[in-house]
Amino acid sequence: METNARYTLIGSFVLAVTLALFAFVYWLHNTGGLGDRQMFQVRFQSSVSGLVKGASVLFNGIRVGEVTDIELSPDAPKDVLVTLAVDKSAPVRSDTVVNVDFQGLTGAPVIELSGGAPGASPLAASNGAIPLLTAGPESTETLTQSARGTLTRLDKVIDDNSAALHDAIAGISTFAGVLSRNSERIDGILAGLERFAGGAKTKPGIYNLSARSGSPVCPGATRPQLVVPEPAAPMAFNSDKVVVLGAPPDGAPFEKAQFTDNIPAVVQAKVIESFENSGCFDAVTRPIDNLEQSDQLQTEIRQFAILMKPQPTADVEITVKLVSAGGKILGSRVFDQRALLSAVDAPSAVAALDTAFGKVLADAVPWVAQLPRAPASEKDAEPAEPDAPEPPAP
């Protein structure tokens, strides 16, 4: 019996301590501490839905007390009286503003106190009554109510201006149709404005071809002067741009490449320079008036372009004819060379064309140098002038 009584006494003591601890924690949480409190009443003139006893009271975001009672006003059924227990150090004054706020988007409602001029008198009441604060009608307006009011006003604005909005939408639709039908013209206008403002695309790079270099083909000049006219070429190759045969790649990367002159003129200049470097001719020049008749190197550009299939390749094909001063063809041959592009861009395209052209010159210069010379008797003599007719007899 004594053992059972001892266990009962110990169990009762543990239960009492546990309940006391819970009561202390509850009291501490709801009162916010052990400081002195002062009581206030707040009159709300609208619904305080969600507000409960024990809700926190904040002053400028700092917790200073809690709600101790909520009741309907006996003299005004639409009003609600909320009693607050607030720390005495809180500067509640006669002009303090009261609102119902929420801790987070889904948190519980709290009473928010704010404002109050430094010179305003502390809130007090006569005859021992609890000091009273009056909240404005909008102080308890929830986010849902605010959104509903805003949508209502917006709906009214739309209803009042439905005809104007319809006309505006129809005008936008018509304008969009005009833009769609004239998109190419608009692109041209914008491109012109871009060029006028200096914001056009970067100017294309200027490129040149290379002449044959290296050791001379002949140890000394073995031929007289050589005249090199400008090569004949189809209209497609009579340009200073890189010519692309086949479907061009996206982004037009080759448009940023430009030769120093039209392709036939550049080829002529490099052919002359290459034959000068060969050391086989006394002189190599362009056609000049009053120049003594001499051998001519006639060329024709048949291909000078980038082939896109089966893979990007530079193709250079040039026909070379050596014609004697007397008009006899001493030799004729077609030189065709190709070079793959290292990348699909302008510098790689020009480099591949230059490589293929260099291979053509490397084959053509020695070939021309070893052609047999025309016999000396083949030089065309200037035609003799006919004898003047004898004057008629008197």
C-alpha positions in Angstrom: 0.0 0.0 0.0 2.8 2.4 0.8 4.4 1.7 -2.6 1.2 2.4 -4.5 0.8 5.7 -2.5 4.3 6.7 -3.3 3.8 6.1 -7.1 0.5 8.1 -7.0 2.2 11.0 -5.3 5.1 11.1 -7.8 2.7 10.9 -10.7 0.6 13.7 -9.4 3.6 15.9 -8.9 4.9 15.2 -12.4 1.5 16.0 -13.9 1.2 19.2 -11.9 4.7 20.4 -13.0 3.9 19.6 -16.7 0.6 21.5 -16.5 2.3 24.4 -14.8 5.0 24.5 -17.5 2.4 24.5 -20.3 0.5 27.2 -18.5 3.6 29.3 -18.1 4.6 28.9 -21.8 1.0 29.9 -22.9 1.0 32.9 -20.6 4.4 34.0 -21.8 3.4 33.6 -25.4 0.2 35.5 -25.1 1.5 38.3 -22.9 4.9 38.7 -24.6 6.8 38.9 -21.3 6.5 40.0 -17.7 6.4 43.8 -18.3 3.6 46.1 -17.2 0.6 46.3 -19.5 -1.9 49.0 -20.4 -5.3 48.3 -21.8 -6.8 49.9 -24.9 -10.0 49.4 -26.9 -10.2 49.7 -30.6 -13.5 50.4 -32.4 -13.6 48.8 -35.8 -16.4 50.0 -38.1 -16.3 46.9 -40.4 -15.7 43.2 -40.2 -12.7 41.8 -38.4 -13.0 38.3 -39.9 -10.2 36.0 -38.8 -9.1 38.0 -35.8 -9.0 35.9 -32.6 -8.1 36.4 -28.9 -4.4 36.1 -28.4 -3.6 37.6 -31.7 -0.4 39.7 -31.7 -0.4 43.5 -31.5 2.5 45.1 -33.4 3.7 48.7 -33.2 5.7 49.5 -36.4 6.3 45.8 -36.8 7.5 45.1 -33.3 5.3 42.9 -31.0 4.1 44.9 -28.0 1.1 43.0 -26.8 -1.9 40.8 -27.7 -5.7 40.9 -28.2 -7.5 40.0 -24.9 -11.1 40.4 -25.9 -13.4 40.8 -29.0 -17.0 41.8 -28.7 -19.8 43.6 -30.6 -20.5 47.2 -29.6 -23.8 47.3 -27.7 -24.6 50.8 -29.0 -23.6 50.2 -32.7 -24.3 46.7 -34.0 -22.1 47.3 -37.1 -19.0 48.1 -34.9 -16.6 45.7 -33.2 -14.8 46.5 -29.9 -11.4 44.8 -29.6 -9.5 45.0 -26.3 -5.7 45.2 -26.4 -3.1 44.6 -23.7 -0.1 46.6 -24.7 3.3 47.2 -23.1 3.4 50.5 -21.3 6.5 51.5 -23.2 4.7 51.5 -26.5 4.1 55.1 -27.6 0.4 54.9 -28.2 -1.0 58.4 -28.8 -4.2 60.0 -29.7 -3.3 60.1 -33.4 -2.0 56.5 -33.6 -3.3 54.6 -36.7 -4.8 51.2 -36.3 -5.0 48.5 -39.1 -5.5 44.8 -39.4 -2.6 43.2 -41.2 -1.5 39.7 -42.0 1.8 37.9 -41.1 2.6 36.6 -44.6 0.2 35.8 -47.4 -1.5 33.1 -45.5 -0.8 34.1 -41.8 -3.1 35.0 -39.1 -4.5 38.5 -38.7 -2.7 40.9 -36.3 -3.4 44.4 -35.1 -0.9 46.8 -36.5 -0.3 50.2 -34.7 1.7 52.9 -36.4 2.2 56.6 -36.6 1.7 59.3 -34.0 3.3 62.7 -33.9 6.0 63.2 -31.2 4.0 66.1 -29.8 0.7 64.3 -29.7 -0.8 63.6 -26.3 -0.7 60.1 -24.9 -4.0 58.2 -25.3 -6.0 58.4 -22.1 -9.6 58.2 -21.0 -11.5 59.9 -18.2 -13.5 58.4 -15.4 -11.3 55.3 -15.3 -12.6 54.0 -18.7 -10.4 52.1 -21.1 -8.8 54.5 -23.7 -10.5 54.1 -27.1 -9.0 54.2 -30.6 -11.1 54.3 -33.7 -10.0 52.4 -36.8 -10.8 53.7 -40.3 -13.3 51.9 -42.6 -10.4 50.6 -44.8 -8.3 49.3 -41.9 -9.9 45.8 -42.1 -10.1 45.5 -45.8 -8.6 42.2 -46.8 -6.6 41.5 -50.0 -9.5 39.6 -51.4 -11.9 42.5 -50.8 -9.4 44.9 -52.2 -8.9 42.8 -55.3 -12.7 42.4 -55.7 -13.1 46.2 -55.5 -10.4 46.8 -58.0 -11.8 44.3 -60.5 -15.3 45.9 -60.1 -13.9 49.3 -60.9 -12.0 47.9 -63.8 -15.0 46.1 -65.2 -17.0 49.4 -65.0 -14.2 51.2 -66.9 -14.3 48.6 -69.6 -18.1 48.7 -69.9 -18.0 52.5 -70.1 -15.4 52.4 -72.9 -16.3 49.2 -74.7 -16.9 51.0 -78.1 -13.6 52.9 -77.9 -11.7 49.7 -77.0 -13.3 47.9 -79.9 -12.3 50.6 -82.3 -8.7 50.6 -80.9 -8.4 46.8 -81.3 -9.8 47.0 -84.9 -7.2 49.7 -85.6 -4.4 47.7 -84.3 -5.5 44.7 -86.4 -5.6 46.8 -89.5 -2.2 48.3 -88.8 -0.8 44.8 -88.3 -2.2 43.7 -91.6 -0.6 46.7 -93.4 2.7 45.9 -91.8 2.5 42.3 -92.9 1.7 43.3 -96.5 4.6 45.8 -96.6 7.2 43.9 -94.6 9.8 44.0 -97.4 9.4 47.8 -97.9 9.7 48.3 -94.1 12.9 46.1 -94.0 14.3 48.3 -96.8 13.4 51.5 -94.9 14.9 50.2 -91.7 18.1 49.2 -93.6 18.3 52.7 -95.1 17.9 54.3 -91.7 20.5 51.9 -90.2 23.0 52.9 -92.9 22.2 56.6 -92.5 22.8 56.4 -88.7 26.0 54.6 -89.2 24.8 51.3 -87.7 24.9 49.2 -90.8 26.7 45.9 -91.0 30.5 46.0 -90.8 32.2 46.8 -94.1 33.5 43.6 -95.9 37.1 42.7 -95.6 39.3 43.6 -98.6 41.3 40.7 -99.9 43.9 40.1 -102.7 45.3 37.1 -104.5 48.9 36.0 -104.4 51.4 35.8 -107.3 53.7 32.8 -107.9 56.8 33.1 -105.8 59.9 31.0 -105.2 62.9 30.3 -107.4 62.9 31.5 -111.0 61.8 29.0 -113.7 64.6 30.2 -116.1 68.2 31.1 -115.2 67.9 34.0 -117.6 65.6 35.6 -120.1 65.0 33.3 -123.1 62.1 35.1 -124.6 61.3 38.6 -125.7 58.6 40.6 -124.1 55.2 39.1 -123.3 51.8 41.0 -123.4 49.1 39.9 -121.0 45.6 41.3 -121.8 42.8 41.2 -119.2 41.3 37.7 -119.1 37.9 37.1 -120.6 35.3 36.0 -118.1 31.5 35.4 -117.9 29.5 38.2 -116.3 29.1 36.2 -113.1 32.9 36.3 -112.5 33.3 39.9 -113.5 32.8 41.0 -109.9 34.8 41.8 -106.8 32.7 39.5 -104.6 33.2 35.8 -103.8 31.0 33.9 -106.2 29.0 31.0 -104.7 27.6 28.2 -106.9 24.8 26.2 -105.2 22.6 27.0 -102.3 24.5 29.6 -100.2 24.9 28.9 -96.5 22.7 30.5 -93.9 23.8 33.9 -92.7 25.6 34.7 -96.0 29.1 34.5 -94.5 30.8 35.1 -97.9 29.3 38.5 -98.4 31.9 40.0 -96.0 34.7 39.3 -98.5 35.6 41.7 -101.3 38.6 41.6 -103.7 40.7 44.8 -104.4 39.2 44.9 -107.9 37.1 42.8 -110.2 38.3 39.2 -110.5 39.6 39.5 -114.1 41.7 42.6 -113.2 43.1 40.9 -110.1 43.9 37.8 -112.0 45.7 39.8 -114.8 47.8 41.6 -112.3 48.9 38.4 -110.6 49.6 36.6 -113.8 51.9 39.5 -115.0 53.7 39.5 -111.6 54.1 35.7 -111.7 55.7 35.7 -115.2 57.9 38.6 -114.2 59.1 36.5 -111.3 59.8 33.5 -113.6 62.8 35.2 -115.2 62.0 33.8 -118.6 61.0 37.0 -120.4 62.7 40.3 -121.2 59.5 42.2 -120.1 55.9 41.4 -119.2 53.3 44.1 -119.6 49.7 45.0 -120.3 48.7 45.9 -123.9 50.0 49.4 -124.7 49.4 51.5 -127.7 52.3 51.8 -130.2 53.9 48.7 -128.6 56.0 46.5 -130.9 54.2 43.3 -131.8 55.1 40.5 -129.4 53.8 37.3 -128.0 50.5 37.5 -126.2 49.3 35.4 -123.3 45.5 35.2 -123.7 43.5 33.8 -120.8 39.9 33.0 -120.1 38.4 32.5 -116.6 36.0 29.6 -116.9 35.5 29.1 -113.1 36.4 31.1 -110.1 33.9 30.3 -107.4 33.0 28.4 -104.2 31.2 25.1 -104.9 28.9 24.2 -102.0 28.4 20.5 -102.9 29.5 17.9 -102.0 31.5 20.0 -99.6 32.6 23.7 -99.7 35.4 23.8 -102.2 37.2 26.6 -104.2 37.3 25.8 -107.9 39.6 27.8 -110.3 39.6 26.9 -114.0 41.6 29.1 -116.4 42.3 28.6 -120.1 45.8 29.8 -121.2 46.8 30.4 -124.8 50.2 31.7 -126.0 49.8 33.5 -129.3 52.8 34.6 -131.4 53.3 38.0 -132.8 52.2 36.6 -136.1 48.9 35.4 -134.7 49.8 31.7 -134.5 48.7 29.8 -131.4 51.9 28.3 -129.9 50.1 26.4 -127.2 46.7 26.1 -125.4 45.8 24.4 -122.2 43.1 24.4 -119.5 44.3 24.5 -115.9 41.8 23.5 -113.2 42.6 23.3 -109.5 40.6 23.0 -106.4 41.0 23.6 -102.6 38.8 22.7 -99.7 37.6 25.4 -97.3 38.8 25.1 -93.7 35.6 26.8 -92.5 32.5 28.3 -94.0 33.4 32.0 -93.7 34.8 34.8 -95.8 38.5 34.4 -94.8 38.5 30.7 -95.5 36.7 31.2 -98.8 39.3 33.7 -100.0 42.2 31.6 -98.7 40.9 28.5 -100.6 40.5 30.5 -103.8 44.0 31.9 -103.4 45.4 28.3 -102.9 43.6 27.0 -106.0 44.7 30.0 -108.1 48.3 29.6 -106.9 48.3 25.9 -108.1 47.1 27.1 -111.5 50.0 29.6 -111.7 52.5 27.0 -110.5 51.5 24.8 -113.4 50.9 27.5 -116.1 54.1 29.5 -115.7 56.6 26.6 -116.4 54.3 25.3 -119.1 54.3 28.6 -121.0 58.1 29.0 -120.5 58.9 25.6 -122.3 56.6 26.2 -125.3 58.6 26.4 -128.6 59.2 29.9 -129.9 57.7 31.1 -133.2 60.2 31.2 -136.2 61.7 34.6 -136.8 60.2 34.6 -140.3 56.7 34.4 -138.9 56.8 38.0 -137.7 54.2 39.9 -139.6 55.7 42.6 -141.7 53.8 45.8 -141.9 51.7 45.7 -145.1 53.3 47.8 -147.9 51.4 50.8 -148.9 50.1 50.5 -152.5 51.8 52.5 -155.2 50.1 55.8 -155.9 48.2 55.8 -159.2 49.9 57.5 -162.1 48.4 60.8 -163.0 46.3 60.7 -166.1 48.0 61.8 -169.3 47.3 65.3 -170.4 
